[in-house]
Amino acid sequence: MTPSWVSQYTAAALYPGPLKDGGRDPEGWDSYGLVYWCKKTHQGEIIPAYDEGCYQGVSQYRKISKLIRNGLADWQEVAVEKAQLFDAILLRFRNRPLHIGLVIEPGWMLHADHDIDTVYERYDVWHEQILGVWRYAG
């Protein structure tokens, strides 16, 4: 069942803040910033912000990929079919890990991107881009 708070983050909702490279709050966030904020606000778990030395735009995909790969040491990979609320789903673009969504319920994620804003959708439509599901273990 979809948590009631998810609707706050979709189109014309309470947090319609702009997408912002390196953003970590409702004033603007990137894909990881949305995961960071939701885990903090709705799960009560503080995870690393990974915002030091942040990238300056999506065109810096090599730097984004490196930030993600370096941050995975704090996370434990779990099987996609065992994904739970508040797990992170890592997606590949340009053959690199570049995008992160938040598992909301089995098969569904909340994620933010410059091309689509913040959306709640099935992650099986991204099956070719899914690199894995990760649970914070830090």
Steps between C-alpha positions, in 0.01 A plus 500: 500500500634841405588715803277807520796739503608406145243731341678800658783458253326463167378768258337810653558365848624641830866481394506612138848643547718519194744228416841619609833336438634393840182617677402322822178672612161617368657820366638272230647151473659258262409131494710416806382814679141373478608165649695683771206725590237223502709266715571784745144634509290183480726225630697708750830365365783741433714382211812670363424802282790427263493867405865586552674563171165483331459514127402814311239361264381178343758536224761399759384139481848360572515690830143395591584137427812520716306658790247216482760223478695645795184528709397137449737393780233622745227289338427127473367357175178298523318303233255706297218261594576566871478879469324672790373844586793747526747291301680682219483378143804581289455563129748509215522766230788539255608159626576650845317519835342847472149496647337390825139438595337418833309174529152580631345156474587187303531598134456876557741786550502874555771685310598842372664588171540812287297348216207369707490703824408290806291195418366183654511212253562131450868420484458197276470741206865585575608133509781552246645783710472341846844434651367383833317579820696627796416527871683745723730312736735779610 
